[in-house]
Amino acid sequence: MRILGLIVEYNPLHLGHIHHLNKAKEITKPDLTIAVMSPHVVQRGEFACVDKFKRTKWALEAGIDLVVELPSLFVLQNADIFAKTSVEILHHLGVDTIVFGSESGDVDQLKVIAEIMRTDVYNARVKTLMQAGNSYPTSTDLALGELLDIRKTLHPNDILGVQYIQAIFELNADIKPIVIKRKDAGYYAELNQDQEIQSATAIREAYKNKQDIKAYLPAYVHEDIDSMVDLQDFETTLLFALKQHSPQSLRRIFSFDAGLENLFLQYRDIKSLEGLIDKLKSKRFTNAKIKRALMHMLLNIEKDDIKSFDVPYLRILGMRKTGQAYLNTIKKDPPLPIITKIKRDKHPLLEIELRISDIYDMCYQGDLVKKELQPVIIF
């Protein structure tokens, strides 16, 4: 049985995602397609623009057979942890091929980079660059530039692609990585009305500016969007939460180390979220690092909440009949506990999912905790 795996956020699902999905199926001709999806938070350190239940429904309507949740605590991490836990879920579910988008479209180059990143020379150079005050992403770019004569910064999806390849290696998984070159201008590209495929970033920004985004989305997605959430919607709550902390309490929050708690408190009287992030960003602390720390603070994710980054369960968000049939076959001897409905006796990570839904609903107002407790979506 050929099983295709995808790692998605669909924030929101747009025509570029449809192109990627169709191309992936064309290349691999799978019997089944499984997607690991970020829930109400996304890897760059923000809330998803639309709730995970709508995005699950979109994924199923687009032709994915099984949608599995990546726990939020694994999403709000650096690219290496996000990638490893995503690939681990797909590995447990029997996926034999992962197809991902990439700015370069060159899987061989990404494999070479992954091999370099496993060397002692590379790791020693990264450590030296970080000690010099550079952030981890900047240090990796500089080290790779020196060792591979790469003269340009790796783009976001290339970085994730390298980490997917690394994860396959570390898990000793029998999974083939395949790359599809991205067709839009890039992850952070601005809206270009002359092209059909836009980046999710551009679409969200266009929606925020009250521009028409209908041409860039499948009809069933456009009809389903009545609002989009933005981190800015939580500005008052975030600024208030920061004021309640001391250095000691902030140090208990995940992400707050290396003096980051003191830096945050130094700027606690700034009146805007954008102004706070601008002050906190530096060569050492990236925009994404700052936002993930803010999210951990808002969600009250403490260091003790994360015992390990081993995947503890497989939570199914949605399935087509084909996915349901496959799930029934592996339930006889599941690689991990399979969860299709949250029960009274919950894993601690599921308790956190409920908390996140409750906080997210402060602005989204979608009765999400109730939806968390409902049975899996069947399309």
ZIQUI-V365383 format. One record per backbone hydrogen bond with DSSP energy under -1.0 kcal/mol. CO is the residue of the C=O (numbers start at 0). NH is the residue of the N-H. E is the energy in kcal/mol with one decimal. If there is no record, write none. Layout:
co->{CO CO}
nh->{NH NH}
e->{E E}
//
This chain:
co->{1 1 2 2 3 4 5 7 13 14 15 16 17 18 19 20 21 22 23 24 31 32 32 33 34 35 36 39 41 45 48 50 51 52 53 54 55 56 57 58 64 65 66 66 67 70 70 71 74 77 78 79 80 81 82 83 84 85 86 87 88 89 90 95 96 97 99 101 105 106 107 108 109 110 111 112 114 115 118 119 120 121 122 123 124 125 126 127 128 129 134 135 136 137 138 139 140 141 142 143 154 155 156 157 158 159 160 161 162 163 164 165 166 167 168 172 175 177 179 185 191 198 199 200 201 202 203 204 205 206 212 213 215 217 218 229 230 231 233 234 235 236 237 238 241 245 246 249 251 252 254 256 258 259 260 261 264 266 271 272 273 274 275 276 282 284 285 286 287 288 289 290 291 292 293 294 295 300 301 302 313 314 316 317 318 319 320 321 322 323 324 325 326 336 338 343 346 346 347 348 349 350 351 352 353 354 355 356 358 359 359 360 366 367 368 370 376}
nh->{30 31 95 96 33 98 35 37 17 18 19 20 21 22 23 24 25 26 27 28 3 64 65 5 67 7 69 47 44 41 228 54 55 56 57 58 59 60 61 63 319 34 316 317 36 73 74 75 76 81 82 83 84 85 86 87 88 89 90 91 92 94 93 175 4 177 179 181 109 110 111 112 113 114 115 116 117 118 122 123 124 125 126 127 128 129 130 131 133 132 138 139 140 141 142 143 144 145 146 147 158 159 160 161 162 163 164 165 166 167 168 169 170 172 171 174 97 99 101 188 194 202 203 204 205 206 207 208 210 209 215 216 14 221 222 232 233 234 237 238 239 240 241 242 244 249 250 252 302 255 256 259 262 263 264 265 267 269 275 276 277 278 279 280 134 281 289 290 291 292 293 294 295 296 297 298 300 253 304 305 338 68 376 66 378 323 324 325 326 327 328 329 330 313 315 345 349 350 351 352 353 354 355 356 357 358 359 360 361 362 363 364 370 371 372 373 318}
e->{-2.6 -1.4 -2.0 -1.4 -3.1 -1.8 -2.7 -1.7 -1.8 -2.3 -2.3 -2.9 -2.8 -2.6 -2.5 -2.2 -2.2 -2.3 -2.4 -2.6 -2.8 -1.7 -1.4 -2.3 -2.9 -3.0 -2.4 -2.0 -2.0 -2.5 -2.5 -1.9 -2.0 -2.0 -2.4 -2.1 -2.3 -2.4 -2.1 -2.3 -2.5 -2.8 -2.8 -1.5 -3.1 -1.7 -1.3 -2.3 -2.2 -2.2 -2.6 -2.4 -2.4 -1.7 -2.8 -2.3 -1.8 -1.9 -2.7 -2.4 -1.3 -2.3 -1.7 -2.5 -3.0 -2.7 -2.3 -2.5 -1.8 -2.1 -2.1 -2.4 -2.3 -2.2 -2.4 -2.2 -1.1 -1.9 -2.0 -2.5 -2.0 -2.5 -2.1 -2.0 -2.4 -2.3 -2.1 -1.0 -1.7 -1.8 -2.5 -2.4 -2.1 -2.6 -2.6 -2.5 -2.3 -1.9 -2.4 -2.9 -2.4 -2.1 -2.3 -2.4 -1.9 -2.4 -2.1 -2.4 -2.5 -2.2 -1.9 -2.8 -2.5 -2.2 -1.0 -1.9 -2.4 -2.2 -1.8 -1.4 -1.9 -2.0 -2.6 -2.2 -2.5 -2.4 -2.3 -1.7 -3.1 -1.8 -1.8 -1.3 -2.1 -2.3 -2.5 -2.0 -1.9 -1.8 -2.9 -2.6 -2.2 -2.6 -2.2 -1.4 -1.4 -2.5 -1.7 -1.2 -2.8 -1.7 -1.3 -2.1 -1.6 -2.4 -2.1 -1.6 -1.2 -1.7 -2.1 -2.6 -2.3 -1.8 -2.0 -2.2 -2.2 -2.5 -2.4 -2.4 -2.6 -2.0 -2.3 -2.4 -2.5 -2.2 -2.8 -2.7 -2.7 -2.8 -1.7 -1.2 -2.8 -2.8 -1.9 -2.9 -2.3 -2.5 -2.3 -1.9 -2.5 -2.0 -1.1 -1.6 -1.5 -2.9 -2.8 -1.3 -1.0 -1.8 -1.7 -1.6 -1.9 -1.9 -2.7 -2.3 -2.1 -2.2 -3.2 -1.9 -1.6 -1.3 -2.1 -1.2 -1.4 -2.2 -1.1 -1.1 -2.3}
//
